[in-house]
């Protein structure tokens, strides 16, 4: 993770994206509860997300790729629930939820090192931002087919102490690697999906 250096205006824009991402999750959850089981598919949800971004200016501040990431994460949460790995997803509260945004594509980041301690990156709908270069990143000549940035995100953290400060940390997503699945699972009070909904969401998730 790398700490972003933001002006007050940039901080407002990037925080606005995080609030929009949380709202998108909550709207998806409300949509899920309202829809009949046979219509709880990735295709129907994707259409609802696209329409919401067109109709609601507040949600439009969230990049399209980030909105798709919220959708896929929500459906994956249900899959984890059905397979007994987690509880059912729920609404996200404003105060108890970590503010974060994930963008699954890193091709437009255009990361460049401008100083021994600093780097620059393009953040969708925010602009070109500076961040602390705390470790080598797989960019330029250091990138390869098995070692490259395929996505990014950021989260808001609060430092401990009598005068806590808020910072935003840029996260890079390395290329996915294959690994063994954990054999341990636990029982979860998760409602089982209908045969149709379960098959459709699993195929599209």
N, C-alpha and C positions, 0 to 999 in steps of 0.2 A: 504494500500500500504506500501511496505517496501523498503528502499533504498538499492540497491545492492552496494557492494564494489568490484571494478574491477581493475585488472591490465591493463596497456595499451594494451597488447595483447588480453585480454578478452574483453575489450571495443571495439576493432576493430572487433572481431568476432561477438559480439552481435549486433553491428551497421550494420555489413554486412547482418545479417539476416533481419533487418528492411528494408534495401534498397531492398533486394530481395523480401520481402513481398509487398512493394509498386510497384515494377516492375511487380510482378505476377498479381496484381490488374489491372495495366494498360494493360498488355498483354491480360488479360481476357476481358477487355472492348473493346480492338481492335478486338479480336476474335468475340465478340458479334455483333459488328457493321458489320463485314465482312460476318458472316454466314447468310444463309437464315433463316427466322423465324421458319420454321418447324424443324431446326436442333439446335436451341438454347435450348438444354435440359441439365439437370444436368449430364446425362451420357456422352454426347459428350464433355462437358466442362471438366469433370473429366479425360477423356482420353487425352485431350489436355494438361492439367496440368501435368499429369504423364509423357507424352512424353517430355514436355518442361524441366522438372527436369532431365531427362536422357540426353537430347541433349545439355543443357546449364549448364556449370559448375557453373556459377554465381548463378543460381537459386537452385542448389543442396545444397548450404549452408543452405537453409531454411529447417527445419525439415518437414517430410512428413505430420505430423499432423497439423503443422502451415500452410502448403500449402492448405490442405483441409479446414482449418478454413477461409482462404481468399476466397476460392471458395464458401463456404456456406454463408459467409457474403455478397459477391457480389450478389448472387441469392436472398438473403433476402432483399437486397436494392431494387432490381427490384420489389419484391412482395410488399414492403412498398409503392413503387411508384404507382403500379397498384391499390392499395387499397386507394390511396389518402392521405397517411400519410407522404410522403416525396417527394422531387424532384427526378428526374432520376439520377442514379449514373453517375459519370463522371471520367475523368482521374485525378490522384492525382499528384500534382506538388511536386518537391523535396523540395522546400523551405517552402511551406505553409502547408505541411502535417506533422502531429505529427508522429515521428518515433515510431513504436510499433510492437509487435509480440504477437499473441495469440495462445496458444496450448490448445485444448479442453480436453486433458486428463491429470490428475494430479497424476496418479498412480505411475509414475516413478520419481516424485519429491524427494521422500525420505527426507522430511523436518525433521530436528533435531535441537533442541535447545542446543547450546553448551556453552552458557553463559547467564547471565541475560539480556544482551543487544544484543546478537548476535545469529543468526541461520544459518544453512547451507542447501542448496538445490541443486539438480541436474538440470542443465539447458541443454536441448538437444543440442548437437553439440558444446557446450561451455565447460562444465565440472561442477565440484562442486564449488559453489560460496557461499560467505558469504553475509549476509544481516542484516540490523538493525532490531531487534525484538522489534517492537513498540506496538504490541497488541497481545493478545492471539489468536492463530490460532487453528482451529479444526483438530489437528493432535494427534496421539497416543491415550491416554485414553480420550482425549477431543473430539474425533471424534465419530460420530454415523451415523445411516442411514439417518437422516434428517439434519445432521450438519457435513459436511466433504468437503474437497477440491476436486472438480471434474475437475479442469482445472487451468491454470495459464497463465500469460502473462507479458509483461513488456513494459514500455513506457519511452521515453526520455523526460525529463523536463529541463527547464532552469530557474534558479532562477532570481528574479528581483534584480536590483542594478546596480551600476556603473561598477562592474566587475562580470557579470553573470557567474555562473558555471553550467556545465551540469551534470546531474545525471540520473541514470536509476532506475526506481522504479518497483519492482516486485509486480504483482497483483495476488491475488488468487481468484478463482471463486467458490463461495459456491454452494451447491446443489440448483438446480432451485426450486423456490417456485411458487405455483399457485396464481394468483392474477386476479383481474377484469381488463378487457381491458378498456382503455380510450374510452369514447364515442365521444370525440372531434376529428374531422378530418378537413383537409382543402384541397381546390382544388389544384391540382398539374398539371403542363403542362407535363404530362408523357404520352408517346405514349402507346396506349393499345396493349397488346400482341395479337398475332393471337390465334385462338381458340385452335389449337394443342399445340403451344408453351406454352400458359398460363396453360393448363391442365397438361402438362408434368412437367413443372418446379414447379408448386404448389404441385404436388404429391410427388416430390422428394426433395423439399426444407425442 
